[in-house]
Amino acid sequence: SDGPAWQAPRTALPVSRHWKAADDEEEVRRRVDEAEARFARHEVSRAVAASAERACALIASIDAEARRAAEEERAADAAARRAAEAEEFGTDTSVDPTAPHASNAAAHGSTERPATSQA
């Protein structure tokens, strides 16, 4: 014969060998199909993982922006409350409410000195 049996025309094979060659060919096709399916699943998995990474990064970015916006809103609310209180009580809004009393008095133009203990 000219080369391996699987290259020879099928008519040249005895019936039992013909069936064996057909079974082998079917097995090869099945294995190739399985390998292609595994590769496709792998590619899909990689694409899904990449999409999930992008989605997580986007979610983290949105979350950080929401936290910044909430902080800005809290600061604006606090400033609005201070302004409303100042208007209600007639105080200077430029004075830091957390500052010591002496600097508040000085900011209001008071000439009185705060009481100090003398030894």
C-alpha positions in Angstrom: 0.0 0.0 0.0 1.1 3.6 -0.5 1.3 5.1 3.0 -0.7 4.4 6.1 -4.1 2.7 5.9 -6.0 5.9 7.0 -4.8 7.6 3.8 -5.8 4.7 1.6 -9.2 4.7 -0.2 -11.9 3.2 2.0 -12.7 0.5 -0.5 -9.2 -0.9 0.0 -9.9 -1.6 3.7 -11.6 -4.8 4.8 -15.0 -4.1 6.3 -13.9 -4.5 10.0 -11.0 -2.1 9.4 -13.3 0.3 7.6 -15.6 0.4 10.7 -12.5 0.9 12.9 -11.3 3.8 10.8 -14.7 5.3 10.8 -14.9 4.9 14.7 -11.4 6.5 15.0 -12.3 9.3 12.7 -15.5 10.0 14.7 -13.5 9.9 18.0 -11.0 12.4 16.5 -13.9 14.6 15.5 -15.5 14.3 18.9 -12.2 15.2 20.7 -11.6 18.2 18.4 -15.2 19.4 19.0 -14.6 19.0 22.8 -11.3 20.9 22.6 -12.9 23.7 20.6 -15.8 23.9 23.1 -13.3 24.0 26.0 -11.4 26.8 24.3 -14.6 28.7 23.6 -15.7 28.3 27.2 -12.3 29.5 28.3 -12.5 32.6 26.1 -16.0 33.3 27.3 -14.8 33.0 30.9 -11.9 35.4 30.2 -14.3 37.9 28.6 -16.7 37.6 31.5 -13.9 38.0 34.1 -12.6 41.1 32.2 -16.1 42.5 32.1 -16.6 41.8 35.8 -13.3 43.6 36.6 -14.4 46.6 34.6 -17.8 46.6 36.3 -16.2 46.4 39.8 -13.9 49.3 38.9 -16.9 51.3 37.7 -18.9 50.5 40.8 -16.0 51.5 43.0 -15.6 54.8 41.1 -19.4 55.5 41.4 -19.3 54.6 45.1 -16.3 57.0 45.8 -18.1 59.8 43.9 -21.3 59.2 45.9 -19.3 59.4 49.1 -17.6 62.7 48.0 -21.0 64.1 47.0 -22.6 63.1 50.4 -19.6 64.7 52.2 -20.1 67.9 50.2 -23.8 67.9 50.9 -23.2 67.5 54.7 -20.7 70.4 54.6 -23.2 72.5 52.7 -25.9 71.6 55.2 -23.7 72.5 58.1 -22.8 75.8 56.5 -26.5 76.6 55.9 -27.3 75.8 59.5 -24.5 78.1 60.7 -25.8 80.8 58.4 -29.4 80.4 59.6 -28.3 80.4 63.3 -26.1 83.5 62.7 -29.1 85.3 61.0 -31.4 84.2 63.9 -29.0 85.3 66.7 -27.3 88.1 64.8 -23.8 86.7 65.0 -20.8 86.9 62.7 -20.7 83.7 60.5 -17.0 84.3 59.8 -16.2 83.3 63.4 -15.2 79.7 63.9 -17.7 78.2 66.4 -15.0 75.8 67.6 -12.5 78.6 68.4 -11.8 79.6 72.1 -14.1 82.3 73.6 -11.3 84.9 73.6 -10.8 84.8 69.8 -14.6 84.9 69.3 -14.9 88.0 71.5 -12.0 89.6 69.6 -13.7 88.8 66.3 -16.8 90.5 67.6 -14.8 93.6 68.5 -15.2 93.2 72.2 -12.6 95.2 74.2 -13.2 93.2 77.4 -10.5 90.8 78.2 -11.5 87.3 79.3 -11.2 86.7 83.0 -7.9 85.2 84.0 -6.9 83.7 87.3 -4.1 85.6 89.0 -1.9 84.0 91.6 
